[in-house]
Amino acid sequence: MTDTVRTRPKPAGPEGRRITDIDVLRGFALLGILMVNITYIASAHHGTGLEDPRFDSPADHATRYLVATFFEAKFFLLFSFLFGYSFTLQAKSAARGGARFSRRFLRRLAALFALGAFHAVVLFPGDILTTYALLGLILLAARNTRPRTAVKAAVALFAVTATGYLVLGFAQYAAGGGGTDAASAAAHAQQATQALRGSPGSVIGAHLEQLPDVAVLLVFFQAPAALAAFLLGLAAGRREVLADAARRAPVLRRLQQVGYSVGPAGGVVYAHASLEHPGTAYHLAALGLDVVTAPLLAAAYAATVLRLAATTRGHRLTAQLAPAGRMALTNYLTQSLFCALLFTGFGAALVGRVSPPAAAGIALSLFTCQLVACRWWLHRHRYGPVEWLLRAATNAAWPHRSRRSGDAS
């Protein structure tokens, strides 16, 4: 981070149009989310407690460890933080315009829930939009919470969730049980693979069968962490932290120091437990540890991107990531659509036939294409396609299609 700090206009804050750094972080988060999601879409084994035995090379194992250590449970936290931050900008924008914010935001949440339900049933059961829509109700109720109180509530949520996993792990250890039944997991994964390679109806049936297990993960792991990140974003938005992030270099450096010191260690433990000892007391304890360390690593990632974006060389990064961030919802759904066409019976039906390194390479290639496509689209349109529909649902009116700079996130 020794590059020369570049001179750039102060990012637009609540009284301006957009905060570029929010879009940059959103674009960066999209890559991390894709790297995780594709591992679940490409293999029905992943998530069952048993990795596909056909992909057993050192490169396969290394890729799984890298994704589990540095990507899983990190990037959805960053996205959740930005959701909370953007909520404050929307509220301020509505207040300036005299709009009835609560009604508009409820319409937005309803539209998100509908999109998420379709996404979960048709494209990918590991949807986060429905969770955001439901947790958004809590965020709306807490919109007047003081920043300090919001931060305390977020820390408490992380602590309670982590403690819950540690208690469950201790109880399982004391009972002498736990661990994944390899034969049962293998049979279940094989059955799911065949269903996902079948007709569109078979694919949707497989997704519906997976939803209860996904719901458990969302309720007990992702939802509490996402809500905590919402609250941190709410506090940061009330303080306008990202309105001029370049001036907060000391804080960003501190986040990097702490996050990179603690986060990877927690990630390694989590990866080892989930990949080598799934379903055991050790795995539950590792989940508890990851609940605490993953936010620190996510914060370090964000701090690194913000510091890089403030440099002369970082201008190129900003130019690439910001358009993707402005079209985050379109990109998120497009990623799942592409993967569904590639891996399920909707298209090539390659589920279970692509190695972990190849899946990671596909994710990087897809994201690169999205970066190019988003720049092209936003040169011609004001909003991404799905963002345009979401804005129409939020305002109960069709937005203008003409290309303009955009407004508050």
Buried (B, 14 or more C-beta within 10 A) or exposed (E): BEEEEBEBEEBBBBEBBBBBBBBBBBBBBBBBBBBBBBBBBBBBBBBBBBBBEEBEEEEBBEBBBBBBBBBBBBBBBBBBBBBBBBBBBBBBBBEEEEBEBEEBBBBBBBBBBBBBBBBBBBBBBBBBBBBBBBBBEEBBEBBEBEBEEBBBBBBEBBBEBBEBBBEBBBEBBEEEEBBBEEEEBBEBBBEBBBBBBBEEEBBBBBBEBBBEEBBEEBEBBBBBBBBBBBBBBBBBBBBBBBBBBBEBBEEBBBBBEBBBEBBBBBBBBBBBBBBEBBBBBBBBBBBBBBBBBBBBBBBBBBBBBBBBBBBEEBBEBBEBBBBBBBBBBBBBBBBBBBBBBBBBBBEEBBBBBBBBBBBBEBBBEBBEEBBEBBBEBBEEBBBBBBBBBBBBBBEEEEBEEEEEEBBBB
